[in-house]
């Protein structure tokens, strides 16, 4: 198993928040991550569409996973997410994060969330701060 598979497995098994939300890291490589989630009834807000926190959590998880691909723990220091369209109950959402700049302490990620038809639901820019602690696998 390569290092990216080990990090992916670690992120899927040691993140109780994502487990509760049903967000799973599906692909990981240097500076890139893809996470998925199926919209369930518990994800809906009073309007009947997924709560904004669902999209934001997916974007943050995808970006954090892409950051983790470098082998260090990190925290989000800034985030901006644009809600473009709403998903529906039963939709399968995919968040993809691509590193736009990797620095010694700060790294920046562009994120896109789409549904199973490829419809763009939102975009974001996330900034992460690298901690001085390697990921233990």
N, C-alpha and C positions, 0 to 999 in steps of 0.2 A: 504494500500500500504506500503510495507516495505521500509527501508532506501535505499537499493540498487536500487529499482524501482524509488524512488524519485530522487536519484542522476542521474540515467540514463535519466530520463525525463528532468531534468534540463540541462544536457549536450546536449541533442538533441534540446532543445529550445533556449538556450542562447549562441550558438556558431555560429555566422554568417559565419565564414570561412568554417566550416564543412558543413553547410547548402548549401553554394554555390558549394562546391565540391560534395555534395551528399553522404557524409560519415555519417552513422548512427550507434549509439551504440545500439546493439541488445541484449547483455547480460552483466550483471555486477554482480560480487560477490567479496568478500574480496580478493584483490590481483590479480584479473583476470578481463579481459574485452574482448569482441568480437565486432568488428565493421565490417560493410559491405559497399560495394559500387558497383554499376554497371558501367562499363566502357562505356562512351559515346564519341561521336565524338570530343567534346570539351576537352577531356582528352588526345588526341593523340598528339605526337610530329611530327616533319617533317619526321621521319622514318616510321610513321604509327602505332606506338605502344604507350601505355601510357607513358606519361612523368614521369621521375623518381620522381618528386615531388608528384605524386599521391600516389605511394607506401610509400614514406617517410612520407607524411601527414597521411596516414592510420596508419602506425606503431606508429607515435607520438601520434595520437589520441587514439589508443588502449592502449598504455602505460599510457598516461595521465589519461584516464578513470579508469584504474586499480589502479592508484595512488589515484585518487579521491575517490575510494571505502573506504578509511580510514577516509573520512569526512573533509579533509583539502584541500585548494588550494595548487597548486604546479606548478613549472616551470621546464622545461627540462634544464639540465646543461651539458649533454653530450649525443651524439647519434652516433651509428655506424649502417649502413644498408648495407647489401650485396644483390646486384641484381643478381639473379640466372637465371631467365627466364622472358620472356615478356608475358603479357596478350594480349588478342585481343579485338577488339571492341565487345561489348555486353557481355563480361565475367562478372561474379559476383565474386568480390574479397572479401575475408574474412581475416581480421587481428586479430590474437589472441595474447594477451599479458598476460604473467604469471610472477608474481613477483618471483624473485630468492632470493632477500634479502630485508627485510624491516627494515630500521633503524629509529632512532629518527628524523633525518633530511634528510638523503639520502636513496633512495630506487632504486633497480635495477630490470629491466624487460627484459625478453627474448620475442621476437616477431617473429611470423611466419605469412607470407601471402601466401594464397593458392587461387586457382580459384575454380569454381563450381565442378570440377572433383577431387579436392583434390591435384592437382599438386602444389608442393612447388615452389613459385615464388621468395621468398626472406626471409631473416632472419635479425634480428637486436638485438642490446642490447642498452637499453635506461636507462639513469640515471636521476632521478628527485629529486629536492630539495623541501622539504615540507615548505611552508610558515606558518607563525604563524597566519593564518586566517582560521577559519572553513567555510565550504561551507554553504551558507545560502539557505535553501530550504523552 
